[in-house]
Amino acid sequence: MPEGASGGPSADADGPVGGPGSTGSGANGSVDPAVLDTDPAAALVATAAAALREPGLVVITGAPGSGRSTLLRRLQESFRGTVYAGGGLAMLRGVAALPLARALRVRLPVHDPALLSEAVRSRVRHGLLLIDDLQWADPLTVAALPAIAAHCRVAVTLRTPHRLPGDAEQTLRAAATVWLAAPPLTAPIAEAMIRQIAPAASPAAVADIVRRAGGVPLAVTALARRAATRRDAPAPDSDAEGSGLAYAVATALADLGRPARTAMAALGLLGRPAPAAMLGEGAAELAAAGLIEITSPAAGPVAGASATTSLAIPIATPVSPFVAEIAAGLLDPAERAALHRRLAGVVPPREAARHLAAAGAAQEAYTVAVEAAAGTPSSGDRAELLLLACDLPGVTASAEVRLAAAKAALVAGRPQACLRVLGDEKNPRPVDAASDPAAAVLRGEALLQTGAAPAARVAVEHVPDDAAPDIVGGRDRLRLLGVLGTDPAAAGVEEAQIRARHGDEPAHLGLRAALAAVRAANRAPGWEYGLATAAAAAGTGGDPLAARWSAWLLVETLTADGRLADAASAAATAGAACAADLAYSWQTRFLAAQLWCTALRGADLDQVTSRAGDLTDRTLPAIARGYAAAAVSLTEADGGLLASARGRLTEAGHGPAAPVVDWVAREAAWLDGQPEVALSAGSATSAGPLLDGLRQITANWAAHDTGGSPAAAGPPGLPVVAATVSAWATRSAEGFTAAAGQWHDVARREEVRSLLAAGLFDDQPDRAVPALLQAEKLAEEAGLVVLLGRARRALRRHAVRRDTRGRRAGDELTDRERDVLRLVAKGEPTRRIAGQLGISRETVETHIRAGMRKLGARTRTEAAALAMEALSLEGDT
């Protein structure tokens, strides 16, 4: 029966367990010392079992959901002898001696405490008496326990808080052999539980559940079930999972005083630790009940508080944040609103605005949010506050606030939020460019960020020349970039007009960045320096939007030109700057681009798979999701996890990164032996010199595999692409060898493909074999499993059979290592493998590393491919 239900440890736990002389699974608490180090619950059971070698009383206490009943059951299983198990019932707490009668299944004398104790002792004798949920026991049972424990072994659980009279608890403490507190789950045990219940949960989701549960087993179970069903989180006071946690928390809080209940709900509404003084007199009662921890660490800033607040004051932290959330959810709407309003008066303005909004004080929330936004240093927080002010029901934001919110949203990388504030199809707020030119420019910027350059130009076409200088500069910036996005050849005329109007070095930093963008589009000498200088000038000049836009354009242009290492470095630098400003949307965009460049180079495939896979589990802007999905899918496809790669791409084929996703989908299809899919019609939109060239190369490989003619050559692009495509046109082995050398510092996987093509198209074995051997070596070093297999198949045509894997003789895979590597080969991530095999994620990684060592593999995907090859030869597939 779950914790908090009105019953004993379980439905079949009442009454004697086994007959005289029956044994449990253990021997009087003897536990492997290694287990005690990793499982605190096992240590507690061992301590309790040792204390019960002789008659005595063991008391196990704990907060709701802490697993007291489970500990009692484990103690029962470790006892050799007859066990009598019963417990208190919430609905029948007034029935005299009911817990004892349930355990012994006899009618007991309740008119005389001494006679009651003797009747119980005469039946239990050398057995073990277990009483669960002592907090619901009647006074007679509680009073009789010390006398019974003088002659019998007795173990009870007691929830904290409870309503036992103060003298009754002191009497129990005096009589107890040991008084034990239920330990919280360790992080590894909690993670293993989560993966068994929700094997598809991402590492980030697992970590969040562990944090929110706070080591409370029932909270871990409830949150993991939510993750397993993949539905939106229900209200905190709901109990749809059937865990019993909400009921357990509600009944426990009912035993607290009103100040303590209010303090617990306040922690749930705050969502963070708080100074104990803020919680009032209820904090001490919560600490005594084990629901919060009060600490006084070294001085430092309190999270969420003002900079002058010091951690030298005692800080209250809920043991389980999820239990605190449930406590807040138990409040009725009026109480919750009143508590939100009270909290608004004691927290920093940034939090106060949200509490006032939740309390229904929309106008006050609006005022506080606007004032707080003016004083916050980070663009992310400023955008959150101003967008909150604009979205409050019943409040009409002023034009100034709407413009400020739109600009802050753009700086934070949230163009859709900017359009919502200014007005879109779902919430029309017509903007007249002549009467409201500032709004028109902001709308144009938002459209530009979403990739709609022509629409951005249209949005500002009626902004007058006599507008403020910064507005005119923004208008001309969008006009120039709109032309550049639709007709690059005509951008020169627009550029000349702008330089005539604003000078060669315009005062408007965004316009200066746009002029640098034109130079970058034309690849004018020094264009990289121009973009970097524009980004730096905008950053120091107080225009973070222009700085981030310029940095992004620099990353995209470097990537398009095949300068992947430079692009990854620029993306890492810009992403770090965005993280410092809490500009999450921009940060994830740069991080995804960095991972894409790394994947395209063919470097650190396992690291890219892990980081990009975790990134795609988050809420991302469309462009960041496209790049991250392309990165992880390319690395998976190159590593042999083709089904996983292609399945992931189906969900990311839209948005600004669609051309990137499209090429990776074609490449994965070719690697998967489906060249006809790689040759299917697709978008003719240019994606830059490098990606356009990769499309042509993939099409040539697919045509070769289907026996067709070489694909038609596109317009001249990068020299390395032109050399490769030219080699395809002539089927020249020498041309492929030369192209391989050019690819070496650009993309390792394309170097391997060029060497593979050189070996395939050379009739002379003395030249073909060295090229294939070099392709094999590079593919193995980089973990390009599929290309490695192609190189070895080509070598076998020349009767070359080499084994460079370094497999250790006599070091065979274990059955569990084979099981794990089979699932890796199917594209299953570590979390799913752990769930399917019922083991922890750390154990999965241990088996993978062992398999890699035994097979001489450098990556996990290579180990899976080699294992499948070995198992197929053994007939064990």
Buried (B, 14 or more C-beta within 10 A) or exposed (E): BBBBBBBBBBEEBBBBBBEEEBEBEBEBBEBEEEEBEEBBBBBBBBBBBBBBEEBBBBBBBBBBBBBBBBBBBBBBBBBBBBBBBBBBBBEEBEBBBBBBBBBBEEEBBBEEBEEBBBBBBEBBEEBBBBBBBBBBBBBBBBBBBBBBBBBBBBBBBBBBBBEBEEEBBEBBEEBBBBBBBBBBBBEBBBBBBBBBBBBEBBBEBBBBBBBBBBBBBBBBBBBBBBBBEEEEEEEBBEBEBEBBBBBBBBBBBEBBEEBBBBBBBBBBBBBBBBBBEBBEEBBBBBBEBBBBBBEEEEEEEBEBBEEEBEBEBBBBBBBBBBBBBBBBBBBEEEBBBBBBBBBBEBBBBBBBBBBBBBBBBBEBBBBBBBBBBEEBEBBBBBBBBBBBBBBBEEBEBEEEBBBBBBBBBBBBBBBBBBBBBBBBEEEEBEBEBEEBBBBBBBBBBBBBBBBBBBBBBBBBEEBEEEBEEBBBBBBBBBBBBBBBBEEEEEBEEBBEEBEEEBEEEBEBBBBBBBBBBBBBBBEEEEBBEBBBBBBEBBBEBEBBBBBBBBBBBBBBBBBBBBBBBBBBBBBBBBBEBBBEBBBBBBBBBBBBBBBBBBBBBBBBBBBBBBBBBBBBEBEBBBBBBBBBBBBBBBBBBBBBBBBBBBBBBEEBBEBBBBBBBBBBBBBBBBBBEBBEBBBEEBEEEBBBBBBBBBBBBBBBBBBBBEEBEBBEBBEEBBEBBBBBBBBBBEBBBEBBBBBBEBBEBBBBBBBBBBBBBBBBBBEEBEBBBBBBBBBBBBBBBBBBBBBBBBBBEBBEEBEBEEEEBEBEEEEEBEEBBBBBBBBBBBBBBBBBBBBBBEBBBEBBBBBBEBBBBBBBBBBBBBBBBBBBBBBEEEEEE
